Amino acid sequence: MAASCIHLVFLLCLVPATVASPHRNLRKSPLDVAAAAPSPADASRPTTFFEVDRPLRPPPGSSGPCSTLLLSSSFAFTFTKPPATAAYSPPPCLAAVGGRASAISLAVLEWRATCRGVQFDRIFGVWLGGAELLRGSTAEPLQNGVVWSVSKDITRYASLLAAGNSTLAVFVENLVNSQYTGVYYANVTLHLYFRRTPTTPPPAVAPADLIVPMSRGLPLNDGLWYKIQNATDVASKGVALPSNTYRAVLELYVSFHGDDEFWWKNQPGADANGPFREVTVRVDGVLAGAAWPFPVIFTGGIDPLLWQPITGIGSFNLPTYDVEVTPLLGKMLDGKAHLLAFAVTNAVDVWYVDANLHLWLDPGSTATAAGLVSYVAPELAAATTSSRTTASREVSATGWVKSSYGNITTNATQTFDFDSTNAGETVNQTTVAHAGVAATDVAGVLYYSVQTHQRFPLFLDSGADQVTVTHGLEETTVAAGRWSSGPRYQLLRNTQRSSVAGASWGIRQTYRYEATDGCYLRNVTSSGYSIVTDQSSEACVKGPLR
């Protein structure tokens, strides 16, 4: 009897985390979906799912691509098993152009996968040398099979790609048994493009010289992410910075599962810890910054038909969040290990969090000096009524770094606002985030400045007969300064409306990108599994922005 109980507990632990949620009406069993969903018109071929995004183009004059298959693997019963791994070394084509990271003009990581049968959507991650390169949700498969791909710009990891021998790790959190039969098959490919003429990249704004992973290391029987299980849980890792560091940016990877997959749907005072969440980053206990997450809805969320064949924004390629740490370098350049810690305000089991620390190193000295000028970080302001939750936060720090480039003062500021109204069947929520960094010398000359404004509107109407989700990601970025080398202006407006009533469903999405380096517009609609209209253009309506 004892052995049977232990066996039962083990099996319960293997039930997908996405099922054990207080919002059971926002998760349907794949068995029920498979029994009720209509069959695709061509049941002999897998259906293609896709997330709307702009195509990745190398800078003019680039050569390539040079394509290298990094890993090909199947993922069946992977719980309590180690990630799939493959030895990595820089592709020969990179060595042929000198082997330097600065030779790379564009690096694209392509994930291409397929699955057939009954299965949940699953979270997956790709790491190189412990640094996460991609996190996404799998497509929730159909009986006839599903195929999908993701192409992510990973140029910011150029130093990692060129660094030398390492290990690529891929983890898909999957379960296969007599009920859930879907096995995921995936290929991971690296596509590199190169500059025809060698150039010296500008300081501070080119890809970092060193990337330090803030994740769990191999070997382990899980993904490399940390698991945050409640509001008091803290994941941390010590790191000693190179003595010649002159800029530091922490890039956060975040996803939410289990009882907190639908945190944004929580009713104030009625559900676990309400509808507000933030991920905080602390350096030796001092708040360095935060991320207020975009409410990604995975491909099995609410009703899988809402995301077939056009998946939810960010579902195949989850967004990451940058926290500028440069003003705090005065605390960290003493050669000692310093603790970087991650927590999730109001968290319920479970959040997956890890990070990459991007470091820029001074080529003209063996040691830099730094100091903190000012720091302002009031406590989180939050208010709750029976149906409404609001929150706001500000973090601002200014510090100087003396290197061979001179004495440069960096100001980093984050401001956030959150407003959510929950009337039971309807949720109307907006998150607004602004992040700014500006670096000047003692004469006031601006070396680089990046100001990014984001807005995440979300509206859910989950009536008895019809469910409608309207989702958006809006982002505007303005860059300036003598070191600035990328687009000076970028605007993204990505809006999606998905609706399902019984066995009928449709999706409408508009993706609009305008920038100084080009434009992209796509309008796409679907009815059932079929694409009804799909129009795209790379022409700027008023010509390229200047």
C-alpha positions in Angstrom: 0.0 0.0 0.0 2.8 2.4 0.9 4.5 1.7 -2.4 1.2 2.4 -4.2 0.8 5.7 -2.5 4.3 6.7 -3.4 3.7 5.8 -7.0 0.5 7.8 -7.0 2.2 10.9 -5.6 4.9 10.5 -8.3 2.3 10.4 -11.1 0.5 13.5 -9.7 3.8 15.3 -9.7 4.1 14.6 -13.5 0.7 16.1 -14.3 1.4 19.2 -16.3 1.7 22.3 -14.2 -0.7 24.2 -16.4 -3.6 21.9 -15.3 -3.3 22.6 -11.6 -4.7 26.1 -11.8 -7.4 28.0 -9.9 -8.7 29.1 -13.3 -9.7 25.7 -14.5 -12.2 27.3 -16.9 -9.2 28.9 -18.7 -7.6 25.5 -19.4 -9.2 22.7 -21.4 -7.9 19.2 -21.5 -6.3 18.3 -24.8 -8.5 15.1 -24.7 -11.6 17.2 -24.6 -10.3 19.6 -27.2 -9.4 16.6 -29.5 -12.9 15.2 -29.1 -14.8 18.4 -29.8 -12.6 20.4 -32.2 -13.4 20.2 -35.9 -10.9 18.5 -38.2 -8.7 20.5 -40.5 -9.8 20.5 -44.2 -6.7 18.4 -45.1 -6.4 15.9 -42.3 -3.6 14.1 -44.1 -1.0 16.9 -43.5 0.1 18.7 -40.4 -1.4 22.2 -39.8 1.0 25.1 -39.7 0.7 27.5 -36.7 2.6 30.8 -36.7 3.2 33.9 -34.6 3.1 37.2 -36.5 6.5 38.9 -36.5 8.6 40.9 -39.0 11.1 39.1 -41.2 14.7 39.4 -40.1 16.9 41.1 -42.7 20.7 41.5 -42.5 22.2 45.0 -42.9 22.9 46.0 -46.6 26.2 44.5 -47.9 26.2 41.5 -45.6 27.2 38.1 -46.8 25.5 34.8 -45.9 23.6 33.1 -44.5 25.9 30.4 -43.2 23.6 27.8 -41.7 24.6 25.3 -39.1 22.3 22.6 -37.5 23.0 22.8 -33.8 20.7 20.1 -32.5 18.0 17.7 -33.7 16.1 15.8 -31.0 12.8 14.3 -29.9 11.1 15.2 -26.6 8.8 12.6 -25.2 8.8 11.9 -21.4 11.2 14.6 -20.2 10.1 15.3 -16.7 12.9 14.5 -14.2 15.3 14.0 -17.2 18.2 16.1 -18.3 18.0 18.5 -21.2 19.1 17.4 -24.7 22.6 18.6 -25.3 25.1 19.0 -28.1 28.7 20.2 -28.2 29.0 23.7 -29.7 32.0 25.3 -31.4 31.9 28.4 -33.6 31.0 27.4 -37.2 33.9 27.2 -39.6 32.4 30.1 -41.7 32.9 32.4 -38.6 36.5 31.3 -38.4 36.9 32.0 -42.2 36.0 35.7 -41.6 38.4 36.1 -38.7 36.5 34.5 -35.9 35.6 37.7 -34.2 32.2 38.5 -32.9 32.3 41.9 -34.6 32.3 40.2 -38.0 28.7 39.1 -37.4 26.1 41.5 -38.8 23.1 39.3 -38.0 22.7 36.0 -36.1 19.4 34.2 -36.2 18.4 31.2 -34.1 15.7 29.1 -35.8 13.6 26.6 -33.9 11.5 24.3 -36.1 9.3 21.7 -34.6 6.5 19.3 -35.2 4.1 17.2 -33.0 1.2 14.8 -33.7 -1.4 13.4 -31.3 -2.9 14.5 -28.0 -0.7 16.8 -25.9 -0.6 20.0 -23.9 1.4 23.0 -25.0 4.7 22.9 -23.2 7.3 25.4 -22.2 10.8 25.1 -23.7 14.2 26.8 -23.4 17.4 26.9 -25.4 20.7 27.7 -23.6 24.3 28.1 -24.8 27.0 27.8 -22.2 24.3 28.4 -19.6 23.0 31.6 -21.2 19.4 31.4 -22.4 18.9 32.3 -26.0 15.2 31.5 -26.5 12.2 30.6 -24.5 8.8 29.7 -26.0 5.7 27.7 -25.8 5.2 24.8 -28.1 2.1 24.6 -30.3 -0.7 22.5 -28.8 -0.9 19.8 -31.5 -3.9 18.5 -33.5 -4.6 14.9 -34.3 -3.3 15.4 -37.8 -0.1 17.1 -36.5 1.2 20.6 -36.2 4.3 22.3 -37.4 5.7 25.6 -36.4 8.9 27.6 -36.4 10.5 30.6 -34.6 13.3 32.8 -35.9 14.9 35.0 -33.3 17.5 37.7 -33.7 20.3 36.7 -31.3 23.0 39.1 -32.6 23.3 40.5 -29.1 24.9 37.1 -28.1 27.7 37.4 -30.8 30.5 37.2 -28.2 29.0 34.0 -26.9 28.7 32.5 -30.4 32.4 33.3 -31.1 33.8 32.5 -27.7 34.8 28.9 -28.3 33.7 25.4 -27.4 30.6 25.2 -25.2 27.4 23.2 -24.7 24.0 23.8 -26.2 21.1 22.6 -24.0 17.4 22.3 -25.0 14.7 21.4 -22.5 11.0 20.8 -23.5 9.0 20.0 -20.4 6.8 17.2 -21.7 4.9 14.1 -20.6 3.9 11.1 -22.7 1.6 8.3 -21.5 -1.4 6.4 -22.7 -3.5 9.6 -22.8 -1.0 12.3 -23.8 0.7 10.8 -26.9 2.3 13.8 -28.5 6.1 13.7 -28.9 7.8 16.9 -30.0 10.5 16.7 -32.6 12.7 19.8 -33.0 15.6 21.2 -35.0 17.7 24.1 -33.8 19.7 25.9 -36.5 22.0 28.9 -36.4 22.1 31.3 -39.4 25.0 33.8 -39.5 25.5 36.8 -41.7 28.8 38.7 -41.9 30.0 42.2 -42.7 31.9 42.3 -46.0 34.1 45.1 -44.6 35.6 44.7 -41.1 34.5 47.6 -38.8 35.3 48.6 -35.3 32.0 48.5 -33.4 31.0 51.5 -31.3 31.5 51.2 -27.5 28.7 50.4 -25.2 26.0 49.9 -27.9 27.5 47.1 -29.9 26.9 43.5 -28.6 28.5 43.0 -25.2 32.0 41.6 -24.9 31.1 39.0 -22.3 27.8 37.3 -21.3 27.6 35.8 -17.9 24.7 33.3 -17.4 22.5 33.8 -14.3 21.0 30.3 -14.4 21.4 26.9 -12.9 24.3 24.9 -14.3 24.4 21.5 -15.9 24.1 18.7 -15.1 20.5 18.7 -13.8 17.2 16.9 -14.6 15.3 20.0 -15.5 15.5 23.3 -17.4 18.3 25.7 -16.4 15.8 28.3 -15.1 15.2 29.0 -11.5 11.7 28.2 -10.1 10.0 30.9 -8.0 7.2 29.2 -6.1 5.8 32.0 -3.9 6.0 35.7 -3.0 8.9 35.2 -0.5 10.9 32.9 -2.7 14.2 34.3 -4.0 16.6 32.9 -6.6 20.1 34.3 -6.5 23.6 33.8 -7.9 27.0 35.3 -7.0 29.1 36.9 -9.7 32.5 38.6 -9.7 32.8 41.2 -12.5 36.0 41.7 -14.6 37.9 44.6 -13.3 37.7 46.5 -16.6 33.9 46.5 -16.9 32.4 49.8 -18.0 28.8 48.9 -18.8 26.4 46.1 -17.4 22.9 45.2 -18.5 20.9 42.3 -17.0 18.5 40.6 -19.5 15.6 38.7 -17.8 13.8 35.7 -19.1 10.4 35.2 -17.4 7.5 32.8 -17.8 4.6 31.8 -15.6 2.9 28.4 -15.1 0.8 26.2 -12.9 -1.3 28.2 -10.4 0.0 31.5 -11.7 -0.3 31.0 -15.5 -3.4 33.3 -15.5 -2.2 35.7 -12.8 -3.7 38.6 -14.8 -7.2 37.1 -14.5 -7.2 37.0 -10.7 -9.9 38.9 -9.0 -8.8 41.3 -6.2 -9.3 39.7 -2.8 -10.9 36.6 -4.3 -8.0 34.8 -6.1 -4.4 34.1 -5.1 -2.6 37.4 -4.4 -4.6 39.4 -6.9 -3.8 40.3 -10.5 -0.5 42.2 -10.1 2.9 40.7 -10.6 6.4 42.2 -11.0 9.9 40.6 -11.2 12.5 42.4 -9.2 16.3 42.4 -9.5 18.5 43.2 -6.6 22.2 43.6 -6.3 23.5 42.8 -2.8 20.0 43.6 -1.6 19.6 46.9 -3.4 16.8 47.1 -5.9 18.4 47.6 -9.3 15.2 47.4 -11.4 12.2 45.5 -12.3 10.2 43.9 -15.1 6.4 44.1 -15.3 5.7 41.2 -17.5 3.7 41.1 -20.7 0.7 38.8 -20.2 1.6 36.1 -22.7 -1.2 33.6 -23.3 0.1 30.2 -24.3 -1.3 28.2 -27.2 -3.5 26.1 -24.9 -4.7 29.0 -22.8 -8.4 29.8 -22.2 -9.5 27.9 -25.4 -6.9 26.5 -27.8 -9.1 27.5 -30.8 -8.3 31.2 -30.0 -4.7 30.6 -31.1 -5.1 28.3 -34.1 -3.5 28.8 -36.6 -2.3 32.3 -35.5 -0.8 32.1 -32.0 -0.9 34.7 -29.2 1.6 37.5 -29.1 4.9 36.4 -27.6 3.8 32.8 -27.2 6.3 31.1 -29.5 9.1 33.7 -28.6 8.6 35.1 -25.2 9.8 38.7 -24.6 12.8 39.5 -22.5 13.4 42.5 -20.2 16.5 44.6 -19.7 17.6 46.2 -16.5 20.5 48.7 -16.7 23.0 47.9 -13.9 25.8 50.4 -14.9 25.0 53.0 -12.3 25.6 50.4 -9.6 29.1 49.3 -10.9 30.7 51.3 -8.0 29.4 48.5 -5.7 30.6 45.7 -7.9 34.2 46.4 -9.2 36.1 45.3 -6.1 37.0 41.8 -7.4 34.5 40.2 -5.0 31.5 38.1 -5.8 28.2 40.0 -5.6 24.7 38.6 -5.2 22.2 39.1 -8.0 18.7 38.1 -6.7 15.4 37.6 -8.5 11.9 37.6 -6.9 8.3 37.8 -8.1 6.0 40.1 -6.2 2.7 38.3 -5.2 3.9 35.1 -6.9 2.1 31.8 -6.7 3.6 28.5 -7.8 5.3 28.7 -10.3 7.5 31.2 -12.2 10.5 30.3 -14.3 13.2 33.0 -14.1 16.8 33.3 -15.2 19.0 36.0 -16.7 22.0 36.9 -18.8 24.4 39.6 -17.6 25.8 41.5 -20.6 29.1 43.1 -19.8 31.2 45.6 -21.9 34.9 45.5 -21.2 37.4 48.4 -21.6 40.0 47.4 -24.2 42.3 50.2 -23.2 42.7 49.4 -19.5 42.9 46.5 -17.0 40.7 48.2 -14.5 38.0 50.8 -14.4 36.7 52.9 -11.5 33.1 53.7 -10.7 30.9 55.4 -8.2 27.2 56.0 -7.4 26.0 59.6 -7.7 22.3 59.2 -6.8 19.7 56.6 -6.2 15.9 56.9 -5.9 13.6 53.9 -5.5 10.4 54.5 -3.5 8.4 51.6 -2.3 5.9 50.0 -4.7 2.6 51.9 -4.7 -0.4 49.7 -5.0 -4.1 50.0 -4.3 -7.0 47.5 -4.5 -10.7 47.6 -4.4 -13.2 44.8 -4.9 -12.8 45.0 -8.7 -9.8 47.2 -9.4 -6.1 47.0 -8.8 -3.6 49.7 -9.6 0.2 49.9 -9.0 3.1 52.1 -9.9 6.9 52.1 -9.3 9.9 54.2 -10.1 13.6 53.3 -10.0 16.3 55.8 -10.9 20.1 55.6 -10.4 23.0 57.7 -11.6 26.6 56.6 -11.5 30.0 57.3 -13.1 32.5 55.0 -14.7 36.1 56.1 -15.5 37.7 54.1 -18.4 39.9 54.8 -21.4 36.8 56.4 -23.0 36.8 59.0 -20.3 34.7 59.7 -17.2 31.1 58.9 -18.3 28.0 59.3 -16.1 25.1 57.0 -16.8 21.5 57.7 -15.6 19.1 54.7 -15.7 15.4 55.2 -15.0 12.4 52.9 -15.0 8.8 53.9 -14.4 5.8 51.6 -14.3 2.0 51.9 -14.1 -0.6 49.1 -13.9 -4.4 49.3 -14.0 -6.7 46.2 -14.0 -10.4 46.1 -13.7 -12.0 42.7 -13.2 -15.8 42.2 -13.4 -15.8 38.5 -13.2 -16.3 37.5 -16.9 -14.4 40.6 -18.2 -10.9 41.8 -17.5 -9.6 45.2 -18.8 -6.0 45.6 -18.0 -3.1 47.9 -19.1 0.5 47.9 -18.2 2.7 50.9 -19.1 6.5 50.8 -18.8 9.2 53.3 -19.6 12.9 52.6 -19.5 15.6 55.2 -20.2 19.3 55.2 -20.2 21.6 58.2 -21.0 25.4 58.4 -20.8 27.2 61.7 -20.9 30.8 62.9 -20.3 31.9 65.6 -17.9 31.3 68.3 -20.6 27.7 67.1 -21.1 28.4 65.4 -24.4 25.8 62.7 -25.0 27.5 59.4 -25.9 24.3 57.2 -26.1 20.7 57.4 -25.0 17.9 54.9 -25.4 14.3 55.7 -24.3 11.8 52.9 -24.6 8.0 53.3 -23.9 5.8 50.2 -23.8 2.1 49.6 -23.3 0.4 46.2 -22.9 -3.4 46.4 -23.2 -5.4 43.2 -22.6 -9.2 42.8 -22.7 -10.9 39.4 -22.0 -14.7 38.8 -22.3 -15.4 35.3 -21.2 -19.2 35.0 -21.5 -21.1 31.7 -21.5 -21.5 31.5 -25.3 -18.5 33.4 -26.6 -14.9 34.2 -25.5 -13.1 37.2 -27.0 -9.5 38.2 -26.2 -8.0 41.5 -27.5 -4.3 41.8 -26.9 -1.7 44.3 -27.8 2.0 45.1 -27.6 2.9 48.7 -28.3 6.5 49.9 -28.2 8.4 53.1 -29.1 12.2 53.4 -28.9 14.2 56.6 -29.5 18.0 56.4 -29.6 20.6 59.2 -29.8 24.2 60.0 -29.1 27.6 59.9 -30.8 28.0 56.2 -30.2 24.5 55.3 -31.3 24.6 53.1 -34.4 21.3 51.4 -34.8 17.9 52.8 -35.8 17.3 56.2 -34.2 13.6 55.6 -34.1 11.5 52.4 -33.9 7.7 52.0 -33.5 5.8 48.8 -33.1 2.0 48.4 -32.9 1.0 44.7 -32.6 -2.7 44.1 -31.9 -4.7 40.9 -32.0 -8.3 40.0 -31.6 -9.4 36.4 -31.2 -12.9 35.1 -30.7 -14.5 31.7 -30.3 -18.2 30.7 -30.1 -18.8 27.0 -29.9 -16.9 25.3 -32.8 -16.5 28.5 -34.7 -13.5 30.9 -34.2 -11.6 33.6 -35.9 -8.5 35.8 -35.4 -7.6 39.2 -36.7 -4.1 40.7 -36.3 -2.3 43.8 -37.4 1.4 44.2 -37.1 3.0 47.6 -37.9 6.7 48.4 -37.5 8.2 51.7 -38.6 11.8 52.6 -38.1 14.7 54.6 -39.6 16.0 51.3 -41.1 12.8 50.3 -42.8 9.1 49.3 -42.2 6.9 46.3 -42.1 3.1 46.0 -42.2 1.1 42.8 -42.0 -2.7 42.4 -41.8 -3.9 38.8 -41.4 -7.2 37.2 -40.6 -8.3 33.6 -40.1 -11.5 31.7 -39.9 -11.2 28.3 -38.4 -8.0 26.7 -39.5 -7.9 28.7 -42.7 -6.2 32.0 -43.5 -8.8 34.3 -45.1 -6.7 37.3 -45.9 -2.9 37.9 -45.5 -1.5 41.2 -46.7 2.1 42.4 -46.0 4.4 45.1 -47.2 7.9 46.4 -46.4 7.2 49.8 -47.9 7.2 52.8 -45.6 4.0 54.8 -46.3 5.9 58.1 -46.1 9.3 56.7 -47.0 11.9 55.6 -44.4 11.8 57.6 -41.2 14.7 60.0 -40.6 
